Every structure is written in C-alpha cells, then in structure tokens.
C-alpha cells in the first residue's frame, strides 16, 4: 500500500512563501507522475496545481504560473511544491498525488492559509 505524507502547510501573509513536501513510501520515480492538487473553495473537488513526470517534465495550472515550482528529491522519496507570491486565493488544503497506470494515490492533505 502506497502512503503519501504531506507537510509544510501553515499560515502565511499575502506575498509570502511556503514549501510543501510529500514523502512517498517508495521511490517517487516508480510512479508515472506525481502532482499537487488543492481543494476548490466549494470543497467538492480537487483542482490540479502542478505535476512532475517520471522523466521530470512539469506542467502547471495557469493560476500558479511563475509563482509555484514542483521539484523532487529522488534519494528522499520526496516531492516539493515551492509556493511564492502567495495570494488569498491560494488558501486551500493541498494534496499530494501519485499516479500509476491503473491506480491513483492520495495523501491526507496539508492546509495552507494566506491571510493578513
């Protein structure tokens, strides 16, 4: 059973930065991709934020372009999300996702609150 554990959330002022981490219970390169999602304001769906593939190709939502960066540390089985220039609209619970051909795995989430 794959486990994903997120950390790094918290309260930050607008314009500030946070770095989220997701530690996987096995090699992050064993998955097709790993990604970050966040719960939408209605609380009824997870919206895509950013993804990194096994081959280190990245993709991101337009709303975070130029502000968020996904990376990974293979030796530590960890994927990061560096979030800069945070805005109130970025407040959400952020979830780590690991994708295989026939399975998707999710962490339990870490909350990010952007407020003055």
C-alpha positions as CSV (number, residue, x, y, z in Angstrom):
1,X,0.0,0.0,0.0
2,X,1.4,3.4,-1.1
3,X,1.5,6.1,1.5
4,X,1.9,9.8,0.8
5,X,2.5,12.2,3.7
6,X,2.3,15.9,3.1
7,X,3.8,18.6,5.3
8,X,4.7,22.3,5.2
9,X,1.4,23.9,5.3
10,X,0.5,26.8,7.6
11,X,-0.4,30.4,7.8
12,X,1.4,33.0,5.7
13,X,0.8,36.6,4.8
14,X,0.0,37.6,1.2
15,X,3.1,37.8,-0.8
16,X,4.9,35.2,1.4
17,X,6.2,31.8,0.6
18,X,5.8,28.2,1.7
19,X,7.4,24.9,0.6
20,X,5.2,21.9,0.8
21,X,6.8,18.4,0.9
22,X,5.3,15.0,0.1
23,X,7.1,11.9,1.3
24,X,6.2,8.7,-0.5
25,X,6.6,5.2,0.9
26,X,8.5,4.1,-2.1
27,X,10.6,5.6,-4.9
28,X,8.9,8.7,-6.5
29,X,10.3,7.6,-9.8
30,X,8.3,4.4,-9.7
31,X,5.2,6.4,-10.5
32,X,4.2,7.7,-13.9
33,X,3.9,11.1,-12.3
34,X,3.5,12.9,-9.0
35,X,1.4,16.0,-8.6
36,X,-0.1,18.5,-6.3
37,X,-3.8,19.3,-6.2
38,X,-5.8,21.6,-4.0
39,X,-9.4,21.5,-2.8
40,X,-11.6,24.1,-4.5
41,X,-13.4,26.7,-2.5
42,X,-16.7,24.8,-2.7
43,X,-14.9,21.9,-1.1
44,X,-16.2,19.4,-3.7
45,X,-13.3,18.8,-6.0
46,X,-9.5,18.8,-6.1
47,X,-8.1,21.2,-8.7
48,X,-4.8,20.4,-10.4
49,X,-1.9,22.6,-9.4
50,X,1.3,21.2,-10.8
51,X,2.8,17.8,-11.9
52,X,6.2,16.3,-12.5
53,X,6.5,13.1,-14.6
54,X,9.0,10.3,-14.1
55,X,11.0,12.0,-16.8
56,X,11.0,15.3,-14.9
57,X,8.6,17.0,-17.3
58,X,6.5,19.5,-15.5
59,X,3.1,21.1,-16.1
60,X,1.1,23.5,-14.1
61,X,-2.2,25.3,-13.7
62,X,-2.3,28.8,-15.3
63,X,-3.2,30.3,-12.0
64,X,0.1,29.4,-10.5
65,X,2.4,30.1,-13.4
66,X,5.6,31.8,-12.4
67,X,4.8,31.5,-8.7
68,X,4.8,27.8,-7.9
69,X,7.5,25.2,-8.7
70,X,7.4,21.5,-8.4
71,X,10.6,19.5,-7.8
72,X,11.7,16.2,-6.3
73,X,14.5,14.6,-4.3
74,X,14.7,11.0,-5.5
75,X,17.1,10.0,-2.7
76,X,14.5,11.1,-0.1
77,X,11.4,9.9,-2.0
78,X,10.1,13.4,-1.7
79,X,8.3,15.8,-4.0
80,X,8.2,19.5,-3.2
81,X,6.0,22.4,-4.1
82,X,7.7,25.8,-3.7
83,X,5.0,28.5,-3.5
84,X,6.0,32.1,-3.8
85,X,4.0,35.3,-4.0
86,X,1.1,33.6,-2.3
87,X,-2.4,35.1,-2.6
88,X,-5.5,34.7,-0.6
89,X,-6.9,32.7,-3.5
90,X,-4.2,30.1,-2.9
91,X,-5.7,29.2,0.5
92,X,-6.7,25.6,0.4
93,X,-5.9,22.1,1.5
94,X,-3.1,20.8,-0.7
95,X,-3.0,17.1,-1.6
96,X,-0.1,15.1,-3.0
97,X,-1.0,12.6,-5.8
98,X,0.9,9.7,-7.2
99,X,-0.2,8.2,-10.5
100,X,0.3,4.8,-11.9
101,X,-1.3,3.2,-15.0
102,X,-4.2,1.8,-13.0
103,X,-4.1,3.5,-9.7
104,X,-4.0,6.9,-8.1
105,X,-2.8,7.5,-4.6
106,X,-3.6,10.5,-2.4
107,X,-2.2,11.9,0.8
108,X,-4.4,13.3,3.6
109,X,-3.5,16.9,2.7
110,X,-1.9,19.9,4.3
111,X,-3.7,23.2,4.9
112,X,-2.4,26.5,3.5
113,X,-3.9,29.7,4.7
114,X,-2.9,33.0,3.2
115,X,-4.2,35.9,5.2
116,X,-3.1,39.2,6.6
